[in-house]
Amino acid sequence: MRPQFIFGTLVVGIFFFSHALMGKKDNYTSQLSVRQQVDSEIDNLKKNLSQSHPLLEKWKFLAKSESQIETLRKKSPLQIDKDEFYMDQLALSLKRIPRDKDFKTENCESYQTSILAQFDPQSEKQSEPISQTLGILEILCK
């Protein structure tokens, strides 16, 4: 056999093997980043809600964030259990916040109680997704 053929085959093999390893690493990294992207979306939502906007615009921000989180999760592979649970709880608890005409600032305490009763009924310490939702509710209630 010619040395060039052997060397070429060896280089091609190493190239494909290294890309296969990098691909697995990239998948692993992208799986970990889904929750980070969800958290980033929630942080952006809180920032947008905190700025003085009319209440109607705040509902649009909330709906947009929920839609982006839902789309992100649909396009992404399943995450580790604790991240899936976190994102499920966050999405479900956000949906418990009354919208538009159903929302009344004087009922904020009952909204909070309802969310806590639904998701953290026996807990002494609030879970992270529920804390996120209650933070968003607090901003909406100001």
Secondary structure as GFF3:
##gff-version 3
##sequence-region A 1 142
A	DSSP	alpha_helix	3	50	.	.	.	ID=ss1
A	DSSP	alpha_helix	55	75	.	.	.	ID=ss2
A	DSSP	alpha_helix	81	95	.	.	.	ID=ss3
A	DSSP	three_ten_helix	100	102	.	.	.	ID=ss4
A	DSSP	three_ten_helix	105	107	.	.	.	ID=ss5
A	DSSP	alpha_helix	108	119	.	.	.	ID=ss6
A	DSSP	alpha_helix	128	141	.	.	.	ID=ss7
###
